[in-house]
Amino acid sequence: MPRYDFRCRSCGATFEVSRPMSESAAPASCPQGHDDTVRLLSTVAVTGRGAGSAPAPPAPSGGGCCGGGCCG
């Protein structure tokens, strides 16, 4: 189940709420009981690779608008 980050405008606390995606826009009360909260934009950072994974291919290099210099 996805977790959504919220911040309370009354006390400044940040907290997470686990809920289905169908309820992602529903309001949430902060742990202190305040109702004036806002959902934060979350970023996901994925690092590392699982065991046995092949190394990532090298990033393309070169210039031009498409990265390989093939554009006229």
C-alpha atoms as an extended CHARMM CRD file, in Angstrom:
* protein
*
        72  EXT
         1         1  MET       CA              0.0000000000        0.0000000000        0.0000000000  PROA      1               0.0000000000
         2         2  PRO       CA              1.4770000000        3.4150000000       -0.9280000000  PROA      2               0.0000000000
         3         3  ARG       CA              2.5720000000        5.8560000000        1.7510000000  PROA      3               0.0000000000
         4         4  TYR       CA              1.8850000000        9.5750000000        1.4120000000  PROA      4               0.0000000000
         5         5  ASP       CA              3.7460000000       12.3520000000        3.2220000000  PROA      5               0.0000000000
         6         6  PHE       CA              1.8100000000       15.1970000000        4.8240000000  PROA      6               0.0000000000
         7         7  ARG       CA              2.7360000000       18.3780000000        6.7050000000  PROA      7               0.0000000000
         8         8  CYS       CA              0.5480000000       20.0400000000        9.2940000000  PROA      8               0.0000000000
         9         9  ARG       CA              0.1300000000       23.7750000000        8.6920000000  PROA      9               0.0000000000
        10        10  SER       CA             -0.8450000000       24.3090000000       12.3390000000  PROA      10              0.0000000000
        11        11  CYS       CA              2.1120000000       22.7170000000       14.1410000000  PROA      11              0.0000000000
        12        12  GLY       CA              4.5900000000       22.0050000000       11.3090000000  PROA      12              0.0000000000
        13        13  ALA       CA              4.7560000000       18.2440000000       11.9670000000  PROA      13              0.0000000000
        14        14  THR       CA              5.4340000000       15.9490000000        9.0160000000  PROA      14              0.0000000000
        15        15  PHE       CA              3.9490000000       12.4540000000        8.9570000000  PROA      15              0.0000000000
        16        16  GLU       CA              3.1610000000        9.5190000000        6.6640000000  PROA      16              0.0000000000
        17        17  VAL       CA             -0.1910000000        7.9210000000        5.9220000000  PROA      17              0.0000000000
        18        18  SER       CA             -0.5760000000        4.5010000000        4.2640000000  PROA      18              0.0000000000
        19        19  ARG       CA             -3.6990000000        4.2800000000        2.1160000000  PROA      19              0.0000000000
        20        20  PRO       CA             -4.8910000000        2.9440000000       -1.2270000000  PROA      20              0.0000000000
        21        21  MET       CA             -4.1510000000        5.0380000000       -4.3160000000  PROA      21              0.0000000000
        22        22  SER       CA             -7.8920000000        5.5820000000       -4.7470000000  PROA      22              0.0000000000
        23        23  GLU       CA             -7.8020000000        7.6040000000       -1.4900000000  PROA      23              0.0000000000
        24        24  SER       CA             -4.5910000000        9.5360000000       -2.2260000000  PROA      24              0.0000000000
        25        25  ALA       CA             -6.3750000000       12.9090000000       -2.3930000000  PROA      25              0.0000000000
        26        26  ALA       CA             -8.3410000000       12.4130000000        0.8370000000  PROA      26              0.0000000000
        27        27  PRO       CA             -7.5020000000       14.8180000000        3.6900000000  PROA      27              0.0000000000
        28        28  ALA       CA             -5.4950000000       13.5830000000        6.6710000000  PROA      28              0.0000000000
        29        29  SER       CA             -5.3070000000       14.7570000000       10.2860000000  PROA      29              0.0000000000
        30        30  CYS       CA             -1.8870000000       15.1840000000       11.8890000000  PROA      30              0.0000000000
        31        31  PRO       CA             -0.9060000000       13.0520000000       14.8910000000  PROA      31              0.0000000000
        32        32  GLN       CA             -1.6430000000       16.0770000000       17.1310000000  PROA      32              0.0000000000
        33        33  GLY       CA             -5.2430000000       16.1550000000       15.8500000000  PROA      33              0.0000000000
        34        34  HSD       CA             -5.0230000000       19.2030000000       13.5670000000  PROA      34              0.0000000000
        35        35  ASP       CA             -6.9760000000       19.0830000000       10.3140000000  PROA      35              0.0000000000
        36        36  ASP       CA             -5.0990000000       21.8110000000        8.3770000000  PROA      36              0.0000000000
        37        37  THR       CA             -2.6460000000       19.5620000000        6.5160000000  PROA      37              0.0000000000
        38        38  VAL       CA             -1.1490000000       19.4810000000        3.0500000000  PROA      38              0.0000000000
        39        39  ARG       CA              0.1350000000       16.4790000000        1.1050000000  PROA      39              0.0000000000
        40        40  LEU       CA              3.8140000000       16.7760000000        0.2100000000  PROA      40              0.0000000000
        41        41  LEU       CA              5.3190000000       15.8810000000       -3.1190000000  PROA      41              0.0000000000
        42        42  SER       CA              7.4250000000       12.8010000000       -2.4760000000  PROA      42              0.0000000000
        43        43  THR       CA             10.5150000000       11.7660000000       -4.3530000000  PROA      43              0.0000000000
        44        44  VAL       CA             11.7210000000        8.2080000000       -4.5650000000  PROA      44              0.0000000000
        45        45  ALA       CA             15.4080000000        7.3830000000       -4.6230000000  PROA      45              0.0000000000
        46        46  VAL       CA             16.3070000000        3.8490000000       -5.6110000000  PROA      46              0.0000000000
        47        47  THR       CA             19.9110000000        2.8880000000       -5.0500000000  PROA      47              0.0000000000
        48        48  GLY       CA             21.8900000000       -0.2780000000       -5.3870000000  PROA      48              0.0000000000
        49        49  ARG       CA             21.1720000000       -3.4270000000       -7.3120000000  PROA      49              0.0000000000
        50        50  GLY       CA             20.0130000000       -6.8280000000       -6.3090000000  PROA      50              0.0000000000
        51        51  ALA       CA             22.4380000000       -9.7150000000       -6.1680000000  PROA      51              0.0000000000
        52        52  GLY       CA             23.2800000000      -11.1220000000       -9.5630000000  PROA      52              0.0000000000
        53        53  SER       CA             22.1990000000       -8.0530000000      -11.5240000000  PROA      53              0.0000000000
        54        54  ALA       CA             24.1660000000       -7.1280000000      -14.5860000000  PROA      54              0.0000000000
        55        55  PRO       CA             25.9810000000       -3.7970000000      -14.4080000000  PROA      55              0.0000000000
        56        56  ALA       CA             24.1880000000       -0.8320000000      -15.9210000000  PROA      56              0.0000000000
        57        57  PRO       CA             25.2510000000        0.0750000000      -19.4650000000  PROA      57              0.0000000000
        58        58  PRO       CA             27.3970000000        3.1960000000      -19.7820000000  PROA      58              0.0000000000
        59        59  ALA       CA             25.5950000000        6.4730000000      -20.3950000000  PROA      59              0.0000000000
        60        60  PRO       CA             25.6830000000        7.7000000000      -23.9850000000  PROA      60              0.0000000000
        61        61  SER       CA             28.2290000000       10.3830000000      -24.7020000000  PROA      61              0.0000000000
        62        62  GLY       CA             28.6470000000       12.8710000000      -27.4450000000  PROA      62              0.0000000000
        63        63  GLY       CA             26.9930000000       16.0830000000      -28.4280000000  PROA      63              0.0000000000
        64        64  GLY       CA             24.1010000000       17.1990000000      -30.5030000000  PROA      64              0.0000000000
        65        65  CYS       CA             20.4470000000       17.4330000000      -29.7460000000  PROA      65              0.0000000000
        66        66  CYS       CA             19.9490000000       13.6840000000      -29.5960000000  PROA      66              0.0000000000
        67        67  GLY       CA             23.1050000000       12.8580000000      -27.6310000000  PROA      67              0.0000000000
        68        68  GLY       CA             24.8670000000       11.0320000000      -30.4270000000  PROA      68              0.0000000000
        69        69  GLY       CA             25.5920000000       13.8160000000      -32.8440000000  PROA      69              0.0000000000
        70        70  CYS       CA             23.4230000000       12.2810000000      -35.5640000000  PROA      70              0.0000000000
        71        71  CYS       CA             21.2210000000       15.3600000000      -35.9680000000  PROA      71              0.0000000000
        72        72  GLY       CA             21.9560000000       17.7340000000      -38.8090000000  PROA      72              0.0000000000
